[in-house]
Amino acid sequence: MAQAGKVEQQKILRVFKLINLLQGNIGKPVHRLAELLETDERTIYRYFKLLEALGFEVIKEFSKYKLKEPAGQDATLHYGSFSPEESQWLKSLIESQGKKNLLKDSVLQKLQLKSELKQGTAELFKANLGRLVDEIGKAIQDRKQIWLREYYSLSSDTTSDRLVEPVAFSSNYESIHALEVESKAMKIFKIERIGEVLITNDSWKLSAKHELPEESLFGFTGKKQFKVRLKMSKKAYQLMMEEHPNARPFMSIRNRNQYYFEGEVPQLPGIARFILGLPGEIKVEVGEELKVYLQEQLAKANF
């Protein structure tokens, strides 16, 4: 029974997380949603139907999915923007319209769904991540090794338990810098990919190897540097600004309508994924290694 309850809890958390991922103006492709939720694309489509049954509207733009804003609503406002006080005020206002108003019950139901439920799902998911952050923070303070249970690796597409020595959080608290005991190497672990955190009784044993890397670009760090210059469309430039804020120091606008990224990246997969996700929007002007890597990835595609 306990195991069944845990599985059900994971499913609920996955739906909460999907709602958060679909909020915003950019959206995400199905394969990326499947990666982040540690599931397959068929399950993501089933979740879309579940959300639509709950009153959410999932739309597709440029091969990316997101939640549609209600018609006529300012794009800067989101479904979950009603505070409890605002929801109560709107509810009392609608109820004052009298019993003969046929729209009253429908509007009240949608108000309840699109404010309290959506606000609640976001808070519940944030609370779960906050709990993991608290446990990791305690381990860092006490200099203890921890197990990252059911950690999902995007590079290998596998889930496994990792014994690590946590050293520090990233600046936005989305990941941790930790030494993996098995490989004796410093790595970055995304907090949202951690199933559970288990603090052990063992103290750090490899603190001499605890080196914090420089800030990452496109999700990767490393000592090797690849020189790259990209000429981008306005759309690609804006998406890079929003999705990869660490790249901003290397971005520029020339002659008012020419958009560029020029800098050195530690590894190629991250920037390559960004380029391949925007076909026809980006030209690689400098970076022979990147061009070769892109050709290799395109050759692997199976349509």
KEKE-3310 file (N, C-alpha, C; in steps of 0.2 Angstrom, whole numbers, plus 5000, padded with zeros to 4 digits):
npx = (5004:5010:5019:5011:5005:5016:5019:5008:5008:5020:5015:5005:5013:5020:5011:5008:5020:5021:5011:5017:5028:5022:5017:5019:5027:5034:5034:5037:5044:5037:5046:5055:5048:5045:5058:5061:5051:5054:5048:5038:5034:5021:5014:5015:5006:4994:4993:4991:4977:4971:4973:4966:4953:4952:4950:4960:4968:4978:4990:4998:5013:5024:5030:5030:5023:5011:5001:4986:4982:4968:4956:4957:4964:4978:4994:5004:4998:4994:4986:4986:4986:4977:4975:4970:4962:4958:4951:4940:4934:4930:4921:4911:4906:4901:4892:4882:4874:4862:4850:4845:4854:4862:4875:4882:4886:4894:4905:4909:4914:4925:4932:4936:4944:4954:4961:4963:4966:4977:4986:4988:4994:5006:5012:5013:5021:5033:5035:5039:5051:5057:5059:5068:5079:5081:5085:5097:5104:5106:5115:5126:5130:5133:5143:5141:5139:5127:5113:5107:5092:5085:5089:5088:5097:5100:5109:5113:5100:5095:5089:5096:5103:5113:5128:5134:5145:5139:5142:5139:5126:5119:5118:5104:5098:5093:5101:5114:5131:5142:5152:5154:5155:5158:5164:5173:5173:5168:5152:5137:5121:5104:5091:5077:5077:5079:5074:5072:5081:5093:5101:5117:5126:5139:5154:5161:5173:5182:5186:5196:5195:5185:5180:5174:5166:5168:5154:5141:5138:5124:5120:5131:5147:5165:5183:5188:5187:5177:5177:5164:5153:5138:5125:5109:5091:5079:5069:5076:5087:5079:5074:5086:5090:5080:5080:5093:5100:5113:5121:5120:5130:5138:5131:5125:5118:5119:5120:5107:5097:5104:5108:5118:5128:5143:5156:5165:5162:5160:5156:5149:5136:5125:5123:5121:5109:5101:5102:5098:5085:5079:5077:5083:5084:5096:5113:5129:5143:5156:5166:5171:5171:5159:5151:5154:5149:5135:5132:5134:5124:5113:5114:5111:5097:5081:5068)
npy = (4994:5006:5008:5009:5021:5030:5029:5035:5047:5052:5053:5063:5074:5075:5079:5092:5098:5098:5108:5119:5119:5122:5135:5152:5162:5155:5141:5123:5109:5093:5082:5088:5091:5077:5073:5081:5077:5064:5054:5046:5052:5048:5048:5061:5067:5061:5067:5080:5079:5076:5088:5097:5092:5096:5109:5117:5124:5118:5123:5123:5130:5134:5121:5120:5118:5126:5133:5141:5158:5166:5173:5190:5194:5202:5198:5197:5193:5178:5162:5158:5170:5176:5181:5173:5183:5190:5181:5178:5190:5191:5180:5183:5194:5189:5180:5188:5191:5184:5171:5168:5170:5162:5160:5161:5149:5142:5151:5153:5140:5139:5150:5145:5134:5140:5148:5145:5131:5131:5140:5133:5120:5125:5130:5118:5110:5118:5118:5105:5105:5114:5107:5098:5106:5111:5100:5096:5108:5107:5096:5101:5111:5103:5095:5082:5067:5063:5053:5054:5050:5040:5049:5057:5056:5066:5065:5052:5046:5039:5033:5033:5030:5041:5043:5057:5071:5086:5102:5116:5127:5132:5149:5152:5142:5131:5120:5109:5110:5096:5083:5068:5052:5040:5042:5052:5065:5082:5087:5094:5094:5094:5100:5098:5085:5076:5062:5059:5064:5058:5059:5054:5046:5048:5058:5071:5064:5067:5081:5088:5088:5096:5107:5122:5125:5137:5149:5141:5139:5138:5127:5119:5115:5117:5115:5116:5126:5132:5142:5152:5160:5166:5171:5177:5177:5189:5182:5171:5177:5183:5172:5166:5175:5174:5160:5157:5166:5167:5169:5182:5192:5190:5193:5203:5217:5223:5236:5239:5229:5217:5202:5194:5181:5179:5171:5160:5143:5130:5116:5107:5101:5108:5121:5117:5110:5121:5128:5118:5117:5128:5129:5136:5149:5152:5155:5148:5157:5157:5143:5129:5116:5116:5116:5104:5095:5098:5093:5080:5077:5079:5069:5058:5059:5052:5052)
npz = (5000:5004:4994:4983:4986:4986:4972:4966:4972:4965:4952:4954:4957:4946:4937:4942:4940:4926:4924:4928:4919:4907:4909:4904:4891:4881:4879:4877:4868:4865:4867:4876:4887:4891:4894:4905:4914:4916:4908:4895:4878:4874:4887:4890:4881:4886:4898:4893:4889:4901:4908:4899:4902:4915:4913:4908:4894:4882:4870:4854:4847:4835:4836:4850:4866:4876:4890:4886:4887:4894:4883:4879:4890:4898:4893:4902:4914:4923:4924:4938:4945:4954:4971:4987:4993:4982:4974:4983:4983:4970:4969:4978:4971:4959:4964:4969:4958:4957:4957:4945:4935:4922:4919:4931:4939:4931:4929:4942:4944:4935:4939:4952:4948:4940:4947:4962:4961:4951:4957:4968:4964:4959:4971:4978:4971:4971:4985:4987:4980:4987:4999:4996:4993:5006:5013:5006:5009:5022:5023:5016:5026:5037:5031:5025:5016:5003:4997:4981:4976:4963:4952:4937:4923:4909:4899:4898:4898:4908:4925:4941:4957:4966:4975:4983:4987:4992:4988:4984:4980:4964:4958:4956:4963:4956:4954:4960:4965:4966:4972:4964:4971:4966:4953:4957:4953:4950:4948:4940:4947:4943:4953:4951:4945:4954:4964:4978:4993:5003:5018:5023:5036:5034:5033:5023:5012:5002:5001:4996:4982:4980:4969:4963:4947:4934:4929:4920:4902:4892:4899:4902:4909:4909:4905:4892:4878:4865:4851:4845:4834:4831:4820:4821:4820:4825:4833:4837:4844:4855:4861:4865:4875:4884:4888:4891:4900:4905:4894:4889:4891:4880:4869:4855:4846:4830:4819:4821:4817:4816:4824:4836:4843:4851:4857:4869:4871:4884:4881:4867:4865:4872:4866:4853:4853:4855:4843:4834:4837:4832:4817:4802:4808:4813:4809:4809:4809:4814:4820:4818:4824:4830:4819:4813:4823:4823:4810:4812:4822:4814:4805:4813:4814:4812:4802)
capx = (5000:5014:5023:5006:5004:5021:5018:5002:5011:5024:5011:5002:5019:5022:5006:5009:5026:5019:5007:5022:5032:5018:5016:5024:5025:5038:5032:5042:5042:5035:5052:5059:5043:5046:5064:5060:5046:5056:5043:5039:5030:5014:5012:5014:5000:4989:4992:4987:4970:4969:4973:4960:4947:4951:4948:4966:4969:4985:4990:5005:5015:5031:5031:5031:5016:5010:4995:4983:4980:4961:4955:4957:4968:4984:4999:5008:4995:4994:4980:4987:4988:4973:4976:4964:4957:4955:4946:4935:4930:4926:4916:4905:4903:4897:4886:4877:4870:4856:4849:4843:4860:4864:4882:4885:4889:4900:4910:4912:4918:4931:4936:4939:4949:4959:4965:4965:4969:4983:4990:4990:4998:5012:5014:5014:5028:5038:5036:5043:5058:5060:5060:5075:5084:5082:5089:5104:5108:5108:5120:5132:5132:5136:5148:5139:5138:5120:5111:5102:5088:5081:5091:5087:5102:5098:5114:5112:5093:5094:5088:5100:5105:5120:5131:5138:5146:5136:5147:5136:5120:5120:5115:5097:5095:5090:5105:5119:5138:5143:5157:5151:5160:5160:5169:5178:5173:5163:5147:5131:5114:5098:5087:5071:5078:5080:5068:5073:5087:5094:5107:5120:5130:5146:5156:5165:5180:5186:5185:5202:5193:5179:5182:5168:5168:5165:5147:5140:5134:5120:5119:5137:5154:5171:5189:5189:5183:5175:5175:5158:5150:5131:5121:5103:5085:5076:5066:5082:5090:5075:5073:5092:5090:5075:5081:5100:5102:5121:5124:5119:5136:5141:5126:5125:5114:5123:5116:5100:5093:5108:5108:5124:5131:5150:5160:5168:5157:5164:5155:5145:5129:5120:5122:5119:5102:5097:5102:5094:5078:5077:5079:5083:5084:5103:5119:5135:5148:5163:5165:5171:5170:5152:5148:5154:5145:5129:5131:5134:5118:5108:5115:5108:5090:5077:5062)
capy = (5000:5012:5008:5011:5028:5033:5030:5039:5054:5054:5055:5069:5079:5075:5084:5098:5100:5099:5114:5124:5120:5125:5142:5156:5163:5152:5134:5118:5104:5087:5078:5091:5089:5071:5073:5085:5074:5058:5049:5046:5057:5046:5050:5068:5068:5059:5072:5085:5077:5077:5095:5099:5090:5100:5116:5121:5124:5117:5125:5122:5136:5133:5114:5120:5118:5130:5135:5147:5163:5168:5179:5197:5195:5204:5192:5197:5190:5171:5159:5158:5177:5178:5179:5171:5188:5192:5175:5178:5196:5190:5175:5187:5198:5185:5177:5194:5192:5181:5164:5167:5171:5155:5159:5161:5143:5141:5156:5152:5134:5141:5154:5141:5130:5143:5152:5142:5125:5132:5143:5127:5116:5128:5130:5111:5108:5122:5116:5099:5107:5118:5102:5095:5111:5111:5094:5097:5113:5104:5091:5105:5114:5097:5092:5075:5064:5062:5049:5057:5044:5041:5055:5056:5059:5068:5063:5044:5044:5034:5035:5029:5033:5044:5045:5063:5076:5092:5108:5123:5128:5137:5155:5152:5137:5126:5114:5109:5107:5091:5078:5061:5048:5034:5045:5056:5071:5087:5088:5098:5090:5098:5098:5095:5078:5072:5059:5060:5066:5054:5061:5048:5048:5048:5065:5071:5061:5070:5088:5091:5088:5100:5113:5125:5127:5144:5149:5137:5142:5133:5121:5115:5119:5113:5119:5116:5131:5132:5149:5152:5166:5165:5176:5175:5181:5192:5177:5167:5181:5184:5166:5165:5180:5172:5154:5156:5172:5168:5171:5189:5196:5188:5194:5210:5219:5227:5240:5239:5223:5211:5199:5190:5178:5178:5169:5153:5138:5124:5110:5109:5099:5113:5126:5113:5109:5127:5129:5113:5118:5134:5128:5142:5155:5154:5154:5147:5160:5154:5137:5123:5110:5116:5114:5096:5092:5099:5088:5073:5076:5079:5063:5053:5060:5047:5055)
capz = (5000:5005:4988:4978:4988:4983:4965:4965:4974:4960:4947:4955:4957:4938:4934:4945:4937:4919:4923:4929:4913:4902:4910:4901:4884:4876:4878:4877:4864:4869:4869:4881:4893:4893:4898:4912:4918:4916:4906:4888:4875:4875:4893:4890:4877:4890:4903:4890:4889:4908:4909:4896:4906:4921:4911:4905:4887:4879:4863:4851:4843:4833:4839:4857:4869:4882:4892:4883:4891:4893:4878:4882:4896:4898:4892:4908:4919:4922:4928:4945:4948:4959:4978:4990:4994:4975:4972:4987:4981:4963:4970:4981:4966:4955:4968:4970:4952:4958:4955:4938:4930:4920:4919:4937:4942:4926:4930:4948:4944:4932:4944:4957:4945:4936:4952:4968:4959:4948:4962:4973:4961:4959:4977:4980:4967:4974:4991:4986:4978:4993:5004:4994:4995:5014:5015:5003:5012:5029:5021:5015:5032:5041:5027:5025:5010:5002:4991:4976:4974:4957:4949:4930:4919:4902:4894:4897:4898:4913:4931:4945:4964:4965:4981:4981:4992:4990:4989:4984:4975:4959:4960:4956:4967:4952:4954:4965:4963:4970:4969:4963:4974:4961:4948:4960:4949:4952:4943:4942:4947:4943:4958:4949:4942:4960:4966:4985:4995:5009:5021:5026:5042:5032:5032:5016:5012:4996:5000:4992:4975:4979:4965:4960:4941:4932:4928:4914:4897:4889:4903:4902:4911:4907:4904:4885:4875:4858:4849:4841:4832:4828:4817:4823:4819:4831:4837:4840:4849:4860:4865:4869:4880:4889:4890:4893:4903:4906:4887:4888:4890:4873:4864:4853:4841:4826:4813:4823:4815:4815:4830:4836:4849:4850:4863:4869:4875:4886:4877:4861:4865:4874:4861:4847:4854:4854:4836:4830:4839:4828:4810:4798:4812:4816:4805:4812:4805:4816:4824:4814:4828:4831:4812:4812:4828:4820:4805:4815:4825:4809:4802:4817:4814:4809:4801)
cpx = (5004:5017:5018:5005:5010:5021:5013:5005:5016:5020:5008:5007:5021:5017:5007:5015:5025:5015:5012:5026:5028:5016:5021:5023:5029:5036:5038:5039:5041:5041:5055:5054:5044:5052:5064:5056:5048:5051:5043:5033:5022:5011:5010:5007:4993:4988:4989:4980:4967:4968:4967:4954:4946:4950:4954:4966:4976:4985:4997:5007:5023:5034:5032:5024:5017:5003:4992:4981:4972:4961:4954:4961:4975:4989:5003:5005:4994:4988:4981:4988:4983:4975:4970:4959:4954:4950:4940:4930:4926:4921:4910:4902:4899:4891:4880:4873:4863:4855:4848:4848:4863:4871:4886:4889:4895:4906:4913:4916:4925:4935:4940:4945:4955:4963:4968:4969:4976:4988:4993:4995:5005:5016:5017:5021:5034:5040:5040:5050:5061:5062:5067:5080:5086:5087:5096:5108:5110:5115:5127:5134:5135:5141:5147:5138:5130:5119:5106:5098:5085:5083:5091:5093:5100:5103:5114:5105:5092:5092:5092:5101:5112:5122:5136:5140:5144:5141:5143:5130:5122:5116:5108:5094:5092:5094:5110:5126:5140:5148:5154:5156:5162:5165:5174:5178:5167:5158:5141:5125:5108:5093:5080:5071:5079:5074:5067:5080:5088:5101:5110:5123:5138:5148:5160:5172:5184:5185:5191:5200:5187:5181:5175:5170:5165:5158:5146:5137:5131:5119:5125:5143:5159:5177:5190:5185:5183:5173:5169:5156:5143:5128:5114:5097:5083:5073:5071:5085:5086:5074:5080:5092:5086:5077:5088:5103:5110:5124:5123:5125:5140:5136:5126:5120:5118:5119:5109:5096:5098:5110:5114:5125:5138:5154:5163:5163:5161:5163:5149:5137:5123:5118:5119:5111:5098:5097:5097:5086:5075:5079:5078:5083:5091:5108:5125:5141:5155:5162:5165:5169:5162:5148:5148:5150:5137:5127:5130:5127:5112:5108:5111:5100:5087:5070:5057)
cpy = (5006:5013:5011:5019:5032:5034:5035:5046:5056:5056:5062:5075:5080:5080:5091:5102:5102:5106:5120:5125:5123:5132:5146:5157:5159:5145:5129:5112:5097:5083:5081:5090:5082:5070:5075:5081:5066:5052:5049:5051:5055:5048:5057:5070:5066:5064:5078:5085:5078:5084:5099:5098:5094:5108:5120:5120:5124:5119:5124:5128:5134:5126:5114:5121:5122:5130:5141:5152:5165:5173:5185:5198:5197:5198:5192:5194:5182:5168:5160:5164:5179:5176:5177:5177:5190:5187:5176:5184:5194:5185:5179:5191:5195:5182:5182:5195:5189:5174:5163:5168:5164:5154:5159:5155:5141:5145:5155:5145:5135:5145:5150:5137:5134:5148:5148:5135:5126:5135:5137:5122:5119:5128:5123:5109:5112:5120:5109:5100:5110:5113:5099:5100:5112:5106:5094:5103:5111:5100:5096:5108:5109:5093:5084:5073:5062:5057:5054:5051:5045:5047:5053:5060:5060:5065:5056:5042:5038:5037:5030:5033:5035:5046:5051:5067:5083:5098:5115:5122:5133:5144:5156:5146:5131:5120:5115:5107:5102:5086:5071:5056:5043:5037:5049:5063:5076:5087:5092:5094:5095:5095:5095:5088:5074:5069:5061:5061:5062:5056:5056:5051:5049:5056:5065:5068:5063:5077:5091:5092:5093:5107:5116:5127:5134:5143:5145:5141:5136:5126:5117:5119:5114:5118:5120:5122:5131:5139:5148:5159:5164:5171:5174:5180:5184:5187:5173:5171:5182:5178:5164:5169:5177:5165:5153:5163:5173:5170:5178:5193:5195:5189:5202:5211:5224:5230:5239:5233:5217:5208:5194:5187:5177:5177:5162:5149:5132:5117:5112:5106:5104:5118:5123:5112:5115:5129:5124:5114:5124:5133:5134:5149:5157:5151:5154:5151:5158:5148:5131:5117:5110:5114:5106:5093:5092:5094:5081:5072:5075:5072:5057:5054:5055:5050:5049)
cpz = (5000:4998:4983:4980:4985:4976:4963:4966:4968:4954:4948:4955:4950:4935:4936:4941:4930:4919:4924:4922:4907:4903:4907:4894:4879:4874:4878:4872:4868:4872:4875:4888:4895:4896:4905:4917:4919:4914:4898:4885:4875:4881:4893:4887:4882:4895:4900:4890:4896:4910:4906:4899:4912:4919:4908:4897:4884:4872:4861:4846:4842:4836:4846:4860:4875:4884:4889:4888:4889:4888:4882:4888:4895:4898:4898:4914:4918:4926:4935:4948:4953:4966:4981:4991:4987:4973:4976:4985:4974:4964:4973:4976:4961:4958:4969:4964:4953:4955:4948:4933:4929:4920:4925:4939:4937:4928:4937:4948:4941:4936:4949:4954:4943:4941:4958:4966:4956:4953:4967:4970:4960:4965:4980:4977:4970:4981:4991:4984:4984:4999:5002:4995:5002:5016:5012:5007:5019:5028:5020:5021:5036:5037:5027:5017:5009:4996:4987:4973:4968:4953:4941:4926:4912:4897:4892:4896:4902:4920:4936:4952:4963:4972:4980:4988:4990:4992:4990:4979:4970:4961:4960:4959:4963:4952:4959:4962:4968:4967:4970:4966:4970:4956:4950:4956:4951:4946:4945:4941:4948:4949:4956:4946:4948:4963:4974:4987:5002:5012:5024:5033:5041:5031:5025:5017:5006:4995:4997:4985:4974:4976:4962:4953:4939:4930:4921:4909:4893:4893:4904:4905:4909:4906:4897:4883:4868:4856:4844:4840:4828:4826:4818:4821:4825:4835:4841:4846:4855:4864:4868:4875:4886:4892:4893:4895:4904:4899:4886:4887:4883:4867:4862:4847:4837:4820:4815:4822:4814:4822:4831:4843:4847:4856:4863:4874:4877:4883:4872:4862:4867:4869:4854:4847:4853:4847:4832:4832:4835:4821:4806:4801:4814:4811:4809:4808:4808:4821:4820:4818:4829:4824:4811:4817:4826:4815:4807:4818:4820:4806:4806:4817:4810:4808:4798)
residu = (MET:ALA:GLN:ALA:GLY:LYS:VAL:GLU:GLN:GLN:LYS:ILE:LEU:ARG:VAL:PHE:LYS:LEU:ILE:ASN:LEU:LEU:GLN:GLY:ASN:ILE:GLY:LYS:PRO:VAL:HIS:ARG:LEU:ALA:GLU:LEU:LEU:GLU:THR:ASP:GLU:ARG:THR:ILE:TYR:ARG:TYR:PHE:LYS:LEU:LEU:GLU:ALA:LEU:GLY:PHE:GLU:VAL:ILE:LYS:GLU:PHE:SER:LYS:TYR:LYS:LEU:LYS:GLU:PRO:ALA:GLY:GLN:ASP:ALA:THR:LEU:HIS:TYR:GLY:SER:PHE:SER:PRO:GLU:GLU:SER:GLN:TRP:LEU:LYS:SER:LEU:ILE:GLU:SER:GLN:GLY:LYS:LYS:ASN:LEU:LEU:LYS:ASP:SER:VAL:LEU:GLN:LYS:LEU:GLN:LEU:LYS:SER:GLU:LEU:LYS:GLN:GLY:THR:ALA:GLU:LEU:PHE:LYS:ALA:ASN:LEU:GLY:ARG:LEU:VAL:ASP:GLU:ILE:GLY:LYS:ALA:ILE:GLN:ASP:ARG:LYS:GLN:ILE:TRP:LEU:ARG:GLU:TYR:TYR:SER:LEU:SER:SER:ASP:THR:THR:SER:ASP:ARG:LEU:VAL:GLU:PRO:VAL:ALA:PHE:SER:SER:ASN:TYR:GLU:SER:ILE:HIS:ALA:LEU:GLU:VAL:GLU:SER:LYS:ALA:MET:LYS:ILE:PHE:LYS:ILE:GLU:ARG:ILE:GLY:GLU:VAL:LEU:ILE:THR:ASN:ASP:SER:TRP:LYS:LEU:SER:ALA:LYS:HIS:GLU:LEU:PRO:GLU:GLU:SER:LEU:PHE:GLY:PHE:THR:GLY:LYS:LYS:GLN:PHE:LYS:VAL:ARG:LEU:LYS:MET:SER:LYS:LYS:ALA:TYR:GLN:LEU:MET:MET:GLU:GLU:HIS:PRO:ASN:ALA:ARG:PRO:PHE:MET:SER:ILE:ARG:ASN:ARG:ASN:GLN:TYR:TYR:PHE:GLU:GLY:GLU:VAL:PRO:GLN:LEU:PRO:GLY:ILE:ALA:ARG:PHE:ILE:LEU:GLY:LEU:PRO:GLY:GLU:ILE:LYS:VAL:GLU:VAL:GLY:GLU:GLU:LEU:LYS:VAL:TYR:LEU:GLN:GLU:GLN:LEU:ALA:LYS:ALA:ASN:PHE)
# end
